[in-house]
Structures are given as structure tokens and as C-alpha cells.
């Protein structure tokens, strides 16, 4: 068995955190989902703290408190686990901007609100923010492909289909570059302060 899980520093889903050690009546699906999400969270933490190249399966199972056998029942290897974790991070952030956007009619106020909510979401999860913006860049070609596809989904949710693809790509790229620079030079708590300036940049780019 793996070591006892430490207090989680990354939360990607609401699942059962403490599984009984002895006989229990929890459904197998509940157990499997708990193990899977805890491993995704653990891989996110390991990569955020060590970088993708240095993080290992051993780090993830130690943080998650599961066995190596359990890890390989869920994932083929470190890359498979990391890509699933990155997609989960992206899906969670995408969900919050979609929900925020639904509160406003299309236009500048909606885009500003979505940007602000996105930045707050990153600030609330410093380790996830680092993985989502920084560490994925060194995780290989598959990770960059997944990142590109996620950017397309973000562009659609944020800008809609009426904006041409090149403009959408440039705007999302500019936002990511500004956020990445702030994250490298400062810390995630500084990200929400970018909302006004980034919103102004977006509106200028759309004129």
C-alpha cells in the first residue's frame, strides 16, 4: 500500500477523501473515482513542485496515499496521468467562465466578468495555475496538442464563433502570455489585478 495521503493541496473534484481500510459497503465506483481523482490531484501537485521532468509516479502515489498497483490500474504511465490532470484543470476553468458568462448578455461586460473569474480561479489554486500555465509547456508534444485544443475551446466560450480564428488565437495567446509573465515574476495572488488591463486589451483587439 502507499503511504497515508497528506492533506491535499489541489482539489479537482468532490470525491470521498478517506476510504475505509477494512471491509466496507462503498460502491466500487466510489472507490475507483476517489483513487483516480486523488491521483490526478497528486500528479498536479508533484509537477507543480518539481516540474514535469522531475516529477514521478512515485511522487504521485506518495501524495495520494495509494499503491503503485492502483496507479497502474488507472493510468498507463506518468504522461497519461498528467494529461488527464491537465484536461481536468482546463475543464474546471472553462466551466467557471461559461457559468460566469451566462449571467451577462454578449459584449464587453460579459468578457470582463469572464476574465475576472478566470483570474480568480487561477489565484485560488496556485499549484494548479502553475501546472496549467507553466509546466505543461515542458511536458512534450502530446501535452502541447491538448493545450492547443483547450485554447480553441476557451476562445469559443470567451469570444464566440463570430470572431475569426486568427484573431481569437491572438487574443487567447496574449492573455496567456500576460498571465504567464505575472505568474513567473510574482505569485498567483497578483493575477486578479490584471482583469481591467486584459479586458481593455481584448476590446482593442476586437475593434
HELIX and SHEET records of a PDB file:
HELIX    1   1 UNK A   28  UNK A   50  1                                  23    
HELIX    2   2 UNK A   57  UNK A   64  1                                   8    
HELIX    3   3 UNK A   68  UNK A   74  1                                   7    
HELIX    4   4 UNK A   78  UNK A  101  1                                  24    
HELIX    5   5 UNK A  108  UNK A  124  1                                  17    
HELIX    6   6 UNK A  126  UNK A  133  1                                   8    
HELIX    7   7 UNK A  135  UNK A  138  5                                   4    
HELIX    8   8 UNK A  141  UNK A  159  1                                  19    
HELIX    9   9 UNK A  165  UNK A  185  1                                  21    
HELIX   10  10 UNK A  188  UNK A  194  5                                   7    
HELIX   11  11 UNK A  195  UNK A  206  1                                  12    
END                                                                             
